Amino acid sequence: MLVSGGLITALVVLALGAAGCVTVRPEDKGLLAQPSMSFGSDGRTRAHDEHIFSNREGSYGAGGVSGGGCGCN
């Protein structure tokens, strides 16, 4: 019995969509509410923070959560 590619694609899309429907537990909401988890931030604040970090550490950039380094956060 052959299954068409369109049916398989539809099932995969449906499965991925259903996986996104999750209730966030209260203990996880604290982690998601941290400022580092937000998509956007104030540009002036970010520019100021990057200026301070570049002066303190002697480097520039990698100001996001996934920045480089040894990974010892």
mmCIF file of the N, C-alpha and C atoms, coordinates in Angstrom:
data_MODEL
# 
_entry.id   MODEL 
# 
loop_
_atom_site.group_PDB 
_atom_site.id 
_atom_site.type_symbol 
_atom_site.label_atom_id 
_atom_site.label_alt_id 
_atom_site.label_comp_id 
_atom_site.label_asym_id 
_atom_site.label_entity_id 
_atom_site.label_seq_id 
_atom_site.pdbx_PDB_ins_code 
_atom_site.Cartn_x 
_atom_site.Cartn_y 
_atom_site.Cartn_z 
_atom_site.occupancy 
_atom_site.B_iso_or_equiv 
_atom_site.pdbx_formal_charge 
_atom_site.auth_seq_id 
_atom_site.auth_comp_id 
_atom_site.auth_asym_id 
_atom_site.auth_atom_id 
_atom_site.pdbx_PDB_model_num 
ATOM 1   N N  . MET A 1 1  ? 0.838  -1.165 0.000  1.00 0.00 ? 1  MET A N  1 
ATOM 2   C CA . MET A 1 1  ? 0.000  0.000  0.000  1.00 0.00 ? 1  MET A CA 1 
ATOM 3   C C  . MET A 1 1  ? 0.890  1.237  0.000  1.00 0.00 ? 1  MET A C  1 
ATOM 4   N N  . LEU A 1 2  ? 0.746  2.073  -0.994 1.00 0.00 ? 2  LEU A N  1 
ATOM 5   C CA . LEU A 1 2  ? 1.556  3.273  -1.132 1.00 0.00 ? 2  LEU A CA 1 
ATOM 6   C C  . LEU A 1 2  ? 0.837  4.472  -0.521 1.00 0.00 ? 2  LEU A C  1 
ATOM 7   N N  . VAL A 1 3  ? 1.592  5.276  0.190  1.00 0.00 ? 3  VAL A N  1 
ATOM 8   C CA . VAL A 1 3  ? 1.050  6.490  0.788  1.00 0.00 ? 3  VAL A CA 1 
ATOM 9   C C  . VAL A 1 3  ? 1.642  7.665  0.027  1.00 0.00 ? 3  VAL A C  1 
ATOM 10  N N  . SER A 1 4  ? 0.805  8.597  -0.379 1.00 0.00 ? 4  SER A N  1 
ATOM 11  C CA . SER A 1 4  ? 1.294  9.724  -1.172 1.00 0.00 ? 4  SER A CA 1 
ATOM 12  C C  . SER A 1 4  ? 2.167  10.647 -0.324 1.00 0.00 ? 4  SER A C  1 
ATOM 13  N N  . GLY A 1 5  ? 3.049  11.378 -1.011 1.00 0.00 ? 5  GLY A N  1 
ATOM 14  C CA . GLY A 1 5  ? 3.948  12.306 -0.319 1.00 0.00 ? 5  GLY A CA 1 
ATOM 15  C C  . GLY A 1 5  ? 3.199  13.441 0.341  1.00 0.00 ? 5  GLY A C  1 
ATOM 16  N N  . GLY A 1 6  ? 2.082  13.850 -0.251 1.00 0.00 ? 6  GLY A N  1 
ATOM 17  C CA . GLY A 1 6  ? 1.288  14.927 0.333  1.00 0.00 ? 6  GLY A CA 1 
ATOM 18  C C  . GLY A 1 6  ? 0.681  14.538 1.667  1.00 0.00 ? 6  GLY A C  1 
ATOM 19  N N  . LEU A 1 7  ? 0.261  13.282 1.779  1.00 0.00 ? 7  LEU A N  1 
ATOM 20  C CA . LEU A 1 7  ? -0.316 12.807 3.034  1.00 0.00 ? 7  LEU A CA 1 
ATOM 21  C C  . LEU A 1 7  ? 0.746  12.749 4.127  1.00 0.00 ? 7  LEU A C  1 
ATOM 22  N N  . ILE A 1 8  ? 1.926  12.292 3.774  1.00 0.00 ? 8  ILE A N  1 
ATOM 23  C CA . ILE A 1 8  ? 3.023  12.231 4.753  1.00 0.00 ? 8  ILE A CA 1 
ATOM 24  C C  . ILE A 1 8  ? 3.404  13.638 5.195  1.00 0.00 ? 8  ILE A C  1 
ATOM 25  N N  . THR A 1 9  ? 3.483  14.563 4.245  1.00 0.00 ? 9  THR A N  1 
ATOM 26  C CA . THR A 1 9  ? 3.814  15.951 4.579  1.00 0.00 ? 9  THR A CA 1 
ATOM 27  C C  . THR A 1 9  ? 2.754  16.544 5.497  1.00 0.00 ? 9  THR A C  1 
ATOM 28  N N  . ALA A 1 10 ? 1.489  16.297 5.199  1.00 0.00 ? 10 ALA A N  1 
ATOM 29  C CA . ALA A 1 10 ? 0.407  16.814 6.035  1.00 0.00 ? 10 ALA A CA 1 
ATOM 30  C C  . ALA A 1 10 ? 0.478  16.240 7.445  1.00 0.00 ? 10 ALA A C  1 
ATOM 31  N N  . LEU A 1 11 ? 0.794  14.968 7.573  1.00 0.00 ? 11 LEU A N  1 
ATOM 32  C CA . LEU A 1 11 ? 0.904  14.354 8.896  1.00 0.00 ? 11 LEU A CA 1 
ATOM 33  C C  . LEU A 1 11 ? 2.083  14.914 9.685  1.00 0.00 ? 11 LEU A C  1 
ATOM 34  N N  . VAL A 1 12 ? 3.197  15.167 9.012  1.00 0.00 ? 12 VAL A N  1 
ATOM 35  C CA . VAL A 1 12 ? 4.366  15.741 9.690  1.00 0.00 ? 12 VAL A CA 1 
ATOM 36  C C  . VAL A 1 12 ? 4.056  17.156 10.167 1.00 0.00 ? 12 VAL A C  1 
ATOM 37  N N  . VAL A 1 13 ? 3.414  17.956 9.313  1.00 0.00 ? 13 VAL A N  1 
ATOM 38  C CA . VAL A 1 13 ? 3.056  19.324 9.702  1.00 0.00 ? 13 VAL A CA 1 
ATOM 39  C C  . VAL A 1 13 ? 2.070  19.302 10.864 1.00 0.00 ? 13 VAL A C  1 
ATOM 40  N N  . LEU A 1 14 ? 1.111  18.408 10.824 1.00 0.00 ? 14 LEU A N  1 
ATOM 41  C CA . LEU A 1 14 ? 0.143  18.283 11.913 1.00 0.00 ? 14 LEU A CA 1 
ATOM 42  C C  . LEU A 1 14 ? 0.828  17.869 13.214 1.00 0.00 ? 14 LEU A C  1 
ATOM 43  N N  . ALA A 1 15 ? 1.764  16.943 13.139 1.00 0.00 ? 15 ALA A N  1 
ATOM 44  C CA . ALA A 1 15 ? 2.481  16.494 14.340 1.00 0.00 ? 15 ALA A CA 1 
ATOM 45  C C  . ALA A 1 15 ? 3.333  17.614 14.925 1.00 0.00 ? 15 ALA A C  1 
ATOM 46  N N  . LEU A 1 16 ? 4.000  18.382 14.070 1.00 0.00 ? 16 LEU A N  1 
ATOM 47  C CA . LEU A 1 16 ? 4.819  19.491 14.565 1.00 0.00 ? 16 LEU A CA 1 
ATOM 48  C C  . LEU A 1 16 ? 3.952  20.589 15.163 1.00 0.00 ? 16 LEU A C  1 
ATOM 49  N N  . GLY A 1 17 ? 2.806  20.839 14.550 1.00 0.00 ? 17 GLY A N  1 
ATOM 50  C CA . GLY A 1 17 ? 1.896  21.843 15.090 1.00 0.00 ? 17 GLY A CA 1 
ATOM 51  C C  . GLY A 1 17 ? 1.312  21.431 16.424 1.00 0.00 ? 17 GLY A C  1 
ATOM 52  N N  . ALA A 1 18 ? 0.984  20.166 16.572 1.00 0.00 ? 18 ALA A N  1 
ATOM 53  C CA . ALA A 1 18 ? 0.422  19.678 17.831 1.00 0.00 ? 18 ALA A CA 1 
ATOM 54  C C  . ALA A 1 18 ? 1.467  19.681 18.942 1.00 0.00 ? 18 ALA A C  1 
ATOM 55  N N  . ALA A 1 19 ? 2.729  19.517 18.596 1.00 0.00 ? 19 ALA A N  1 
ATOM 56  C CA . ALA A 1 19 ? 3.790  19.526 19.609 1.00 0.00 ? 19 ALA A CA 1 
ATOM 57  C C  . ALA A 1 19 ? 3.987  20.919 20.193 1.00 0.00 ? 19 ALA A C  1 
ATOM 58  N N  . GLY A 1 20 ? 3.574  21.959 19.475 1.00 0.00 ? 20 GLY A N  1 
ATOM 59  C CA . GLY A 1 20 ? 3.722  23.326 19.968 1.00 0.00 ? 20 GLY A CA 1 
ATOM 60  C C  . GLY A 1 20 ? 2.627  23.738 20.932 1.00 0.00 ? 20 GLY A C  1 
ATOM 61  N N  . CYS A 1 21 ? 1.593  22.945 21.082 1.00 0.00 ? 21 CYS A N  1 
ATOM 62  C CA . CYS A 1 21 ? 0.473  23.262 21.975 1.00 0.00 ? 21 CYS A CA 1 
ATOM 63  C C  . CYS A 1 21 ? 0.752  22.668 23.348 1.00 0.00 ? 21 CYS A C  1 
ATOM 64  N N  . VAL A 1 22 ? 1.513  23.395 24.146 1.00 0.00 ? 22 VAL A N  1 
ATOM 65  C CA . VAL A 1 22 ? 1.916  22.893 25.454 1.00 0.00 ? 22 VAL A CA 1 
ATOM 66  C C  . VAL A 1 22 ? 1.567  23.943 26.498 1.00 0.00 ? 22 VAL A C  1 
ATOM 67  N N  . THR A 1 23 ? 1.095  23.521 27.634 1.00 0.00 ? 23 THR A N  1 
ATOM 68  C CA . THR A 1 23 ? 0.849  24.425 28.746 1.00 0.00 ? 23 THR A CA 1 
ATOM 69  C C  . THR A 1 23 ? 2.150  24.603 29.524 1.00 0.00 ? 23 THR A C  1 
ATOM 70  N N  . VAL A 1 24 ? 2.519  25.856 29.759 1.00 0.00 ? 24 VAL A N  1 
ATOM 71  C CA . VAL A 1 24 ? 3.758  26.151 30.483 1.00 0.00 ? 24 VAL A CA 1 
ATOM 72  C C  . VAL A 1 24 ? 3.486  26.036 31.974 1.00 0.00 ? 24 VAL A C  1 
ATOM 73  N N  . ARG A 1 25 ? 4.296  25.237 32.654 1.00 0.00 ? 25 ARG A N  1 
ATOM 74  C CA . ARG A 1 25 ? 4.145  25.049 34.093 1.00 0.00 ? 25 ARG A CA 1 
ATOM 75  C C  . ARG A 1 25 ? 4.563  26.322 34.829 1.00 0.00 ? 25 ARG A C  1 
ATOM 76  N N  . PRO A 1 26 ? 3.980  26.588 36.004 1.00 0.00 ? 26 PRO A N  1 
ATOM 77  C CA . PRO A 1 26 ? 4.312  27.806 36.745 1.00 0.00 ? 26 PRO A CA 1 
ATOM 78  C C  . PRO A 1 26 ? 5.796  27.924 37.086 1.00 0.00 ? 26 PRO A C  1 
ATOM 79  N N  . GLU A 1 27 ? 6.460  26.804 37.373 1.00 0.00 ? 27 GLU A N  1 
ATOM 80  C CA . GLU A 1 27 ? 7.884  26.892 37.724 1.00 0.00 ? 27 GLU A CA 1 
ATOM 81  C C  . GLU A 1 27 ? 8.750  27.243 36.516 1.00 0.00 ? 27 GLU A C  1 
ATOM 82  N N  . ASP A 1 28 ? 8.251  26.996 35.310 1.00 0.00 ? 28 ASP A N  1 
ATOM 83  C CA . ASP A 1 28 ? 8.997  27.356 34.106 1.00 0.00 ? 28 ASP A CA 1 
ATOM 84  C C  . ASP A 1 28 ? 8.757  28.797 33.686 1.00 0.00 ? 28 ASP A C  1 
ATOM 85  N N  . LYS A 1 29 ? 7.682  29.401 34.157 1.00 0.00 ? 29 LYS A N  1 
ATOM 86  C CA . LYS A 1 29 ? 7.374  30.778 33.774 1.00 0.00 ? 29 LYS A CA 1 
ATOM 87  C C  . LYS A 1 29 ? 8.409  31.750 34.321 1.00 0.00 ? 29 LYS A C  1 
ATOM 88  N N  . GLY A 1 30 ? 9.000  31.444 35.468 1.00 0.00 ? 30 GLY A N  1 
ATOM 89  C CA . GLY A 1 30 ? 10.039 32.304 36.019 1.00 0.00 ? 30 GLY A CA 1 
ATOM 90  C C  . GLY A 1 30 ? 11.261 32.349 35.122 1.00 0.00 ? 30 GLY A C  1 
ATOM 91  N N  . LEU A 1 31 ? 11.628 31.215 34.551 1.00 0.00 ? 31 LEU A N  1 
ATOM 92  C CA . LEU A 1 31 ? 12.767 31.162 33.636 1.00 0.00 ? 31 LEU A CA 1 
ATOM 93  C C  . LEU A 1 31 ? 12.461 31.923 32.355 1.00 0.00 ? 31 LEU A C  1 
ATOM 94  N N  . LEU A 1 32 ? 11.246 31.765 31.840 1.00 0.00 ? 32 LEU A N  1 
ATOM 95  C CA . LEU A 1 32 ? 10.885 32.425 30.593 1.00 0.00 ? 32 LEU A CA 1 
ATOM 96  C C  . LEU A 1 32 ? 10.694 33.927 30.765 1.00 0.00 ? 32 LEU A C  1 
ATOM 97  N N  . ALA A 1 33 ? 10.508 34.397 31.988 1.00 0.00 ? 33 ALA A N  1 
ATOM 98  C CA . ALA A 1 33 ? 10.302 35.817 32.235 1.00 0.00 ? 33 ALA A CA 1 
ATOM 99  C C  . ALA A 1 33 ? 11.610 36.587 32.386 1.00 0.00 ? 33 ALA A C  1 
ATOM 100 N N  . GLN A 1 34 ? 12.746 35.922 32.349 1.00 0.00 ? 34 GLN A N  1 
ATOM 101 C CA . GLN A 1 34 ? 14.021 36.617 32.479 1.00 0.00 ? 34 GLN A CA 1 
ATOM 102 C C  . GLN A 1 34 ? 14.259 37.514 31.269 1.00 0.00 ? 34 GLN A C  1 
ATOM 103 N N  . PRO A 1 35 ? 14.894 38.666 31.451 1.00 0.00 ? 35 PRO A N  1 
ATOM 104 C CA . PRO A 1 35 ? 15.140 39.580 30.333 1.00 0.00 ? 35 PRO A CA 1 
ATOM 105 C C  . PRO A 1 35 ? 15.965 38.958 29.210 1.00 0.00 ? 35 PRO A C  1 
ATOM 106 N N  . SER A 1 36 ? 16.834 38.011 29.528 1.00 0.00 ? 36 SER A N  1 
ATOM 107 C CA . SER A 1 36 ? 17.649 37.398 28.482 1.00 0.00 ? 36 SER A CA 1 
ATOM 108 C C  . SER A 1 36 ? 16.830 36.510 27.558 1.00 0.00 ? 36 SER A C  1 
ATOM 109 N N  . MET A 1 37 ? 15.621 36.147 27.966 1.00 0.00 ? 37 MET A N  1 
ATOM 110 C CA . MET A 1 37 ? 14.772 35.302 27.141 1.00 0.00 ? 37 MET A CA 1 
ATOM 111 C C  . MET A 1 37 ? 13.857 36.103 26.222 1.00 0.00 ? 37 MET A C  1 
ATOM 112 N N  . SER A 1 38 ? 13.894 37.430 26.281 1.00 0.00 ? 38 SER A N  1 
ATOM 113 C CA . SER A 1 38 ? 13.018 38.241 25.436 1.00 0.00 ? 38 SER A CA 1 
ATOM 114 C C  . SER A 1 38 ? 13.604 38.362 24.035 1.00 0.00 ? 38 SER A C  1 
ATOM 115 N N  . PHE A 1 39 ? 12.718 38.555 23.051 1.00 0.00 ? 39 PHE A N  1 
ATOM 116 C CA . PHE A 1 39 ? 13.158 38.646 21.667 1.00 0.00 ? 39 PHE A CA 1 
ATOM 117 C C  . PHE A 1 39 ? 13.828 39.986 21.390 1.00 0.00 ? 39 PHE A C  1 
ATOM 118 N N  . GLY A 1 40 ? 13.272 41.044 21.865 1.00 0.00 ? 40 GLY A N  1 
ATOM 119 C CA . GLY A 1 40 ? 13.828 42.363 21.610 1.00 0.00 ? 40 GLY A CA 1 
ATOM 120 C C  . GLY A 1 40 ? 14.111 43.074 22.916 1.00 0.00 ? 40 GLY A C  1 
ATOM 121 N N  . SER A 1 41 ? 14.972 44.047 22.863 1.00 0.00 ? 41 SER A N  1 
ATOM 122 C CA . SER A 1 41 ? 15.246 44.838 24.050 1.00 0.00 ? 41 SER A CA 1 
ATOM 123 C C  . SER A 1 41 ? 15.457 46.280 23.617 1.00 0.00 ? 41 SER A C  1 
ATOM 124 N N  . ASP A 1 42 ? 15.552 47.140 24.564 1.00 0.00 ? 42 ASP A N  1 
ATOM 125 C CA . ASP A 1 42 ? 15.764 48.551 24.285 1.00 0.00 ? 42 ASP A CA 1 
ATOM 126 C C  . ASP A 1 42 ? 17.135 48.730 23.643 1.00 0.00 ? 42 ASP A C  1 
ATOM 127 N N  . GLY A 1 43 ? 17.186 49.384 22.503 1.00 0.00 ? 43 GLY A N  1 
ATOM 128 C CA . GLY A 1 43 ? 18.440 49.548 21.775 1.00 0.00 ? 43 GLY A CA 1 
ATOM 129 C C  . GLY A 1 43 ? 19.475 50.357 22.538 1.00 0.00 ? 43 GLY A C  1 
ATOM 130 N N  . ARG A 1 44 ? 19.009 51.385 23.255 1.00 0.00 ? 44 ARG A N  1 
ATOM 131 C CA . ARG A 1 44 ? 19.952 52.208 24.019 1.00 0.00 ? 44 ARG A CA 1 
ATOM 132 C C  . ARG A 1 44 ? 20.569 51.411 25.157 1.00 0.00 ? 44 ARG A C  1 
ATOM 133 N N  . THR A 1 45 ? 19.764 50.622 25.820 1.00 0.00 ? 45 THR A N  1 
ATOM 134 C CA . THR A 1 45 ? 20.280 49.808 26.916 1.00 0.00 ? 45 THR A CA 1 
ATOM 135 C C  . THR A 1 45 ? 21.279 48.787 26.403 1.00 0.00 ? 45 THR A C  1 
ATOM 136 N N  . ARG A 1 46 ? 20.957 48.149 25.273 1.00 0.00 ? 46 ARG A N  1 
ATOM 137 C CA . ARG A 1 46 ? 21.860 47.147 24.706 1.00 0.00 ? 46 ARG A CA 1 
ATOM 138 C C  . ARG A 1 46 ? 23.177 47.797 24.274 1.00 0.00 ? 46 ARG A C  1 
ATOM 139 N N  . ALA A 1 47 ? 23.110 48.975 23.642 1.00 0.00 ? 47 ALA A N  1 
ATOM 140 C CA . ALA A 1 47 ? 24.333 49.659 23.217 1.00 0.00 ? 47 ALA A CA 1 
ATOM 141 C C  . ALA A 1 47 ? 25.183 50.041 24.426 1.00 0.00 ? 47 ALA A C  1 
ATOM 142 N N  . HIS A 1 48 ? 24.536 50.491 25.487 1.00 0.00 ? 48 HIS A N  1 
ATOM 143 C CA . HIS A 1 48 ? 25.270 50.857 26.700 1.00 0.00 ? 48 HIS A CA 1 
ATOM 144 C C  . HIS A 1 48 ? 25.928 49.628 27.327 1.00 0.00 ? 48 HIS A C  1 
ATOM 145 N N  . ASP A 1 49 ? 25.172 48.542 27.416 1.00 0.00 ? 49 ASP A N  1 
ATOM 146 C CA . ASP A 1 49 ? 25.728 47.318 27.999 1.00 0.00 ? 49 ASP A CA 1 
ATOM 147 C C  . ASP A 1 49 ? 26.900 46.788 27.178 1.00 0.00 ? 49 ASP A C  1 
ATOM 148 N N  . GLU A 1 50 ? 26.782 46.812 25.844 1.00 0.00 ? 50 GLU A N  1 
ATOM 149 C CA . GLU A 1 50 ? 27.880 46.341 24.999 1.00 0.00 ? 50 GLU A CA 1 
ATOM 150 C C  . GLU A 1 50 ? 29.108 47.239 25.145 1.00 0.00 ? 50 GLU A C  1 
ATOM 151 N N  . HIS A 1 51 ? 28.888 48.540 25.327 1.00 0.00 ? 51 HIS A N  1 
ATOM 152 C CA . HIS A 1 51 ? 30.015 49.450 25.537 1.00 0.00 ? 51 HIS A CA 1 
ATOM 153 C C  . HIS A 1 51 ? 30.727 49.120 26.848 1.00 0.00 ? 51 HIS A C  1 
ATOM 154 N N  . ILE A 1 52 ? 29.958 48.890 27.894 1.00 0.00 ? 52 ILE A N  1 
ATOM 155 C CA . ILE A 1 52 ? 30.551 48.557 29.193 1.00 0.00 ? 52 ILE A CA 1 
ATOM 156 C C  . ILE A 1 52 ? 31.293 47.225 29.119 1.00 0.00 ? 52 ILE A C  1 
ATOM 157 N N  . PHE A 1 53 ? 30.666 46.213 28.509 1.00 0.00 ? 53 PHE A N  1 
ATOM 158 C CA . PHE A 1 53 ? 31.304 44.898 28.413 1.00 0.00 ? 53 PHE A CA 1 
ATOM 159 C C  . PHE A 1 53 ? 32.563 44.945 27.558 1.00 0.00 ? 53 PHE A C  1 
ATOM 160 N N  . SER A 1 54 ? 32.548 45.750 26.472 1.00 0.00 ? 54 SER A N  1 
ATOM 161 C CA . SER A 1 54 ? 33.739 45.815 25.625 1.00 0.00 ? 54 SER A CA 1 
ATOM 162 C C  . SER A 1 54 ? 34.894 46.477 26.361 1.00 0.00 ? 54 SER A C  1 
ATOM 163 N N  . ASN A 1 55 ? 34.590 47.459 27.210 1.00 0.00 ? 55 ASN A N  1 
ATOM 164 C CA . ASN A 1 55 ? 35.652 48.089 27.994 1.00 0.00 ? 55 ASN A CA 1 
ATOM 165 C C  . ASN A 1 55 ? 36.157 47.164 29.094 1.00 0.00 ? 55 ASN A C  1 
ATOM 166 N N  . ARG A 1 56 ? 35.262 46.418 29.694 1.00 0.00 ? 56 ARG A N  1 
ATOM 167 C CA . ARG A 1 56 ? 35.645 45.559 30.811 1.00 0.00 ? 56 ARG A CA 1 
ATOM 168 C C  . ARG A 1 56 ? 36.382 44.313 30.334 1.00 0.00 ? 56 ARG A C  1 
ATOM 169 N N  . GLU A 1 57 ? 35.914 43.699 29.251 1.00 0.00 ? 57 GLU A N  1 
ATOM 170 C CA . GLU A 1 57 ? 36.472 42.427 28.826 1.00 0.00 ? 57 GLU A CA 1 
ATOM 171 C C  . GLU A 1 57 ? 37.431 42.541 27.655 1.00 0.00 ? 57 GLU A C  1 
ATOM 172 N N  . GLY A 1 58 ? 37.503 43.693 27.024 1.00 0.00 ? 58 GLY A N  1 
ATOM 173 C CA . GLY A 1 58 ? 38.395 43.846 25.884 1.00 0.00 ? 58 GLY A CA 1 
ATOM 174 C C  . GLY A 1 58 ? 37.890 43.163 24.631 1.00 0.00 ? 58 GLY A C  1 
ATOM 175 N N  . SER A 1 59 ? 36.601 42.904 24.559 1.00 0.00 ? 59 SER A N  1 
ATOM 176 C CA . SER A 1 59 ? 36.022 42.266 23.379 1.00 0.00 ? 59 SER A CA 1 
ATOM 177 C C  . SER A 1 59 ? 34.706 42.947 23.059 1.00 0.00 ? 59 SER A C  1 
ATOM 178 N N  . TYR A 1 60 ? 34.195 42.674 21.854 1.00 0.00 ? 60 TYR A N  1 
ATOM 179 C CA . TYR A 1 60 ? 32.951 43.295 21.422 1.00 0.00 ? 60 TYR A CA 1 
ATOM 180 C C  . TYR A 1 60 ? 32.073 42.242 20.775 1.00 0.00 ? 60 TYR A C  1 
ATOM 181 N N  . GLY A 1 61 ? 30.770 42.346 20.967 1.00 0.00 ? 61 GLY A N  1 
ATOM 182 C CA . GLY A 1 61 ? 29.833 41.415 20.351 1.00 0.00 ? 61 GLY A CA 1 
ATOM 183 C C  . GLY A 1 61 ? 29.540 40.239 21.247 1.00 0.00 ? 61 GLY A C  1 
ATOM 184 N N  . ALA A 1 62 ? 28.818 39.276 20.711 1.00 0.00 ? 62 ALA A N  1 
ATOM 185 C CA . ALA A 1 62 ? 28.415 38.065 21.437 1.00 0.00 ? 62 ALA A CA 1 
ATOM 186 C C  . ALA A 1 62 ? 27.686 38.419 22.716 1.00 0.00 ? 62 ALA A C  1 
ATOM 187 N N  . GLY A 1 63 ? 26.807 39.431 22.621 1.00 0.00 ? 63 GLY A N  1 
ATOM 188 C CA . GLY A 1 63 ? 26.080 39.867 23.797 1.00 0.00 ? 63 GLY A CA 1 
ATOM 189 C C  . GLY A 1 63 ? 24.820 39.077 24.068 1.00 0.00 ? 63 GLY A C  1 
ATOM 190 N N  . GLY A 1 64 ? 24.484 38.134 23.217 1.00 0.00 ? 64 GLY A N  1 
ATOM 191 C CA . GLY A 1 64 ? 23.261 37.358 23.391 1.00 0.00 ? 64 GLY A CA 1 
ATOM 192 C C  . GLY A 1 64 ? 23.451 36.200 24.345 1.00 0.00 ? 64 GLY A C  1 
ATOM 193 N N  . VAL A 1 65 ? 22.397 35.459 24.509 1.00 0.00 ? 65 VAL A N  1 
ATOM 194 C CA . VAL A 1 65 ? 22.436 34.298 25.396 1.00 0.00 ? 65 VAL A CA 1 
ATOM 195 C C  . VAL A 1 65 ? 23.376 33.242 24.840 1.00 0.00 ? 65 VAL A C  1 
ATOM 196 N N  . SER A 1 66 ? 23.436 33.132 23.521 1.00 0.00 ? 66 SER A N  1 
ATOM 197 C CA . SER A 1 66 ? 24.261 32.094 22.911 1.00 0.00 ? 66 SER A CA 1 
ATOM 198 C C  . SER A 1 66 ? 25.665 32.596 22.584 1.00 0.00 ? 66 SER A C  1 
ATOM 199 N N  . GLY A 1 67 ? 26.157 33.569 23.316 1.00 0.00 ? 67 GLY A N  1 
ATOM 200 C CA . GLY A 1 67 ? 27.485 34.108 23.066 1.00 0.00 ? 67 GLY A CA 1 
ATOM 201 C C  . GLY A 1 67 ? 28.576 33.086 23.310 1.00 0.00 ? 67 GLY A C  1 
ATOM 202 N N  . GLY A 1 68 ? 29.755 33.393 22.816 1.00 0.00 ? 68 GLY A N  1 
ATOM 203 C CA . GLY A 1 68 ? 30.860 32.454 22.918 1.00 0.00 ? 68 GLY A CA 1 
ATOM 204 C C  . GLY A 1 68 ? 31.412 32.369 24.323 1.00 0.00 ? 68 GLY A C  1 
ATOM 205 N N  . GLY A 1 69 ? 32.514 31.712 24.458 1.00 0.00 ? 69 GLY A N  1 
ATOM 206 C CA . GLY A 1 69 ? 33.158 31.579 25.750 1.00 0.00 ? 69 GLY A CA 1 
ATOM 207 C C  . GLY A 1 69 ? 33.290 30.129 26.160 1.00 0.00 ? 69 GLY A C  1 
ATOM 208 N N  . CYS A 1 70 ? 33.613 29.934 27.414 1.00 0.00 ? 70 CYS A N  1 
ATOM 209 C CA . CYS A 1 70 ? 33.869 28.586 27.903 1.00 0.00 ? 70 CYS A CA 1 
ATOM 210 C C  . CYS A 1 70 ? 32.593 27.832 28.246 1.00 0.00 ? 70 CYS A C  1 
ATOM 211 N N  . GLY A 1 71 ? 31.459 28.519 28.331 1.00 0.00 ? 71 GLY A N  1 
ATOM 212 C CA . GLY A 1 71 ? 30.206 27.856 28.649 1.00 0.00 ? 71 GLY A CA 1 
ATOM 213 C C  . GLY A 1 71 ? 30.013 27.599 30.127 1.00 0.00 ? 71 GLY A C  1 
ATOM 214 N N  . CYS A 1 72 ? 30.666 28.373 30.962 1.00 0.00 ? 72 CYS A N  1 
ATOM 215 C CA . CYS A 1 72 ? 30.583 28.145 32.398 1.00 0.00 ? 72 CYS A CA 1 
ATOM 216 C C  . CYS A 1 72 ? 29.580 29.082 33.066 1.00 0.00 ? 72 CYS A C  1 
ATOM 217 N N  . ASN A 1 73 ? 28.509 29.425 32.368 1.00 0.00 ? 73 ASN A N  1 
ATOM 218 C CA . ASN A 1 73 ? 27.504 30.331 32.954 1.00 0.00 ? 73 ASN A CA 1 
ATOM 219 C C  . ASN A 1 73 ? 26.742 29.617 34.021 1.00 0.00 ? 73 ASN A C  1 
# 
